Amino acid sequence: MSGDDQENEQSRRSTEIPAGYPRAQAEIATRRRRSPNAPPAGRAAFAVQTGTTIADTVHRRLRQDIVSMKLVPGTPISEKEVALEEKVSRTPVREAILRLAEERLVEVVPKSGTFVARIPMSALPEAIVARRALEGVTVRAAAQHANRSQVTELVSLVQRQEEAAERGDPVAFHRADEDFHAAIARIGRYPGIWDLIQQVKVQIDRYRRLTLPQEGRMDMVAGEHLAVVRAIEAGDADLAVARMEEHLDKLQLDISVFLDMWPDYFVHDLPFDERLLA
């Protein structure tokens, strides 16, 4: 018998299962062992390749569903069901839920469960004021630095919004809206400020998703954006800031309208100046 034949014979014998050996143990015994140095597979592999953890991936998916209002306030979140859907253990799901609770996006009620949190009314006015201040910086800088091709880019983004409005597609509209504001920050050479705005406006985005289906709302927003672009194109920084402030102020002025329409989606968690709802 040659050397190769002897090696194959030894390999076959090492995987033979004695008669009467329990089936479950037999399956374990014959299963090919994973090398200690082999790379992770499945979702774990994705996490390693992208530099994120499994908890990061679960958190991102749940957060997106909550912010987009795919999961509306009051929706129960089952740790077990999320783990099954994501094909992961419950530990990273639990970690993701704790992070969402810190962001006030879910509420963990002892002995009752975990639920998508209602939108805290107290957070909206402050977040809108903070966003207005930050975007005032980016749009002013954009008006000072924008070149012709960058203005064309902004016009194209407004056109995407107009097309989404014509189709009655609030999801595509919101995506184009985000791209528009991000582009202004980039053109103004302050892309990091958009990252800050993203953190500030989490609750605003949930509220905004309720406003977009309102008849004429998307057309109105696209028109406001075009006014901002024309001010940037003219190089008029003061006018660009004024147009952006007018655009963002509409969100604050309309809070009371949507509170009446969707009372179960909001919570009066702290008192604040009632004039902000006037």
KAKAZI-V294965 format. One record per pair of residues at least 12 apart in sequence whose C-alpha atoms are under 8 Angstrom apart, sorted by the first residue. I is the first residue (numbers start at 0). GAP is how many residues later the second one is. D is the distance in Angstrom with one decimal. If there is no record, write none. Layout:
i=<I:I>
gap=<GAP:GAP>
d=<D:D>
//
This chain:
i=<14:14:42:42:53:53:54:54:54:54:55:57:57:57:57:58:58:58:58:58:62:62:65:65:65:66:66:66:66:67:67:67:68:68:70:71:71:72:72:72:72:72:72:72:73:73:73:73:73:74:74:75:75:75:75:76:76:76:76:77:77:78:78:103:104:104:117:117:117:117:118:118:118:118:118:118:119:119:119:119:119:120:120:120:120:120:121:121:121:121:121:122:123:123:123:124:124:126:126:126:126:127:127:127:127:127:127:129:130:130:130:131:131:131:133:133:134:134:135:135:135:136:137:137:137:137:137:137:138:138:138:138:138:138:138:138:139:139:139:139:139:140:140:140:140:141:141:141:141:141:141:141:142:142:142:142:142:142:142:142:142:143:143:143:143:143:144:144:145:145:145:145:145:147:149:150:150:150:153:153:153:153:154:154:156:156:156:156:157:157:157:157:157:157:159:159:160:160:160:160:160:161:161:161:164:164:167:169:169:169:169:172:173:180:181:207:209:210:220:223:223:223:224:224:226:227:227:227:227:230:251:251:252:252:252:253:254:255:255>
gap=<14:15:44:45:34:38:37:38:40:41:40:28:34:35:38:34:37:38:40:41:37:42:39:50:140:135:136:138:139:137:138:141:137:140:45:44:193:42:43:44:45:46:191:192:41:42:43:44:191:40:41:37:38:39:40:36:37:38:39:35:36:14:15:13:12:13:146:147:148:149:84:87:88:146:147:148:83:146:147:148:149:145:146:147:148:149:146:147:148:149:150:80:79:80:128:127:151:73:74:76:77:73:76:120:121:123:124:70:66:69:70:112:113:116:59:63:50:109:105:108:109:104:46:47:50:51:52:55:45:46:49:93:98:101:102:105:48:97:98:100:101:46:47:48:96:42:43:45:46:47:90:95:45:88:89:90:91:92:93:94:97:44:88:91:92:93:42:43:41:42:86:87:89:85:37:78:81:82:26:29:30:75:71:74:19:20:22:23:18:19:22:64:67:68:13:16:12:15:16:57:61:56:57:60:53:54:45:39:42:43:48:45:35:13:12:43:48:47:26:19:20:23:19:22:16:12:13:15:16:12:24:25:23:24:25:23:22:21:22>
d=<7.3:5.7:7.9:7.7:7.9:6.2:4.3:6.2:6.2:5.4:6.9:7.4:7.4:6.4:6.2:7.6:4.6:7.0:7.5:7.2:7.1:7.6:7.2:7.2:7.6:6.8:7.4:6.3:5.0:7.4:6.2:6.5:6.2:6.8:7.1:6.7:7.5:7.4:4.8:5.3:4.8:7.4:7.7:5.4:5.4:5.1:6.2:6.7:7.7:5.4:5.3:7.2:5.8:4.3:6.4:7.6:5.4:5.5:7.1:7.7:7.0:6.3:6.7:6.6:5.2:7.7:7.6:5.1:5.0:6.0:6.4:7.4:7.4:6.1:4.6:6.1:7.6:6.0:5.2:6.4:6.1:6.4:5.9:5.4:6.6:7.6:6.8:6.4:5.6:7.0:6.5:7.1:6.7:6.1:7.7:6.4:6.8:5.9:6.0:7.9:7.0:7.4:7.3:7.2:7.8:7.7:6.9:7.3:6.0:6.9:7.1:7.7:6.1:6.5:6.9:7.1:7.7:7.5:5.3:7.0:7.3:8.0:6.4:4.9:5.4:7.8:6.3:7.5:6.1:6.9:6.6:7.6:7.4:6.3:6.1:7.5:7.4:4.8:7.0:6.4:5.9:7.8:4.4:7.3:7.4:6.0:7.1:5.3:3.8:7.5:6.6:8.0:7.4:7.2:4.1:6.8:7.6:4.8:6.2:5.1:6.8:7.5:7.7:5.9:7.7:6.5:6.9:6.2:6.1:7.2:7.1:7.3:7.9:7.8:7.1:7.0:7.5:6.2:6.5:7.3:7.8:6.6:7.1:6.9:6.2:7.7:7.3:5.9:7.6:7.9:7.3:6.0:6.7:6.5:7.4:6.3:5.1:5.8:6.8:7.6:6.1:7.7:6.6:6.2:5.6:6.2:7.9:7.8:6.1:6.6:7.8:7.5:8.0:7.8:6.0:7.6:7.5:7.3:7.4:7.3:7.9:5.9:7.8:7.6:6.6:5.4:8.0:5.4:6.2:7.8:6.9:7.1:7.1:6.3:6.6:7.4:6.0:5.4:7.2>
//
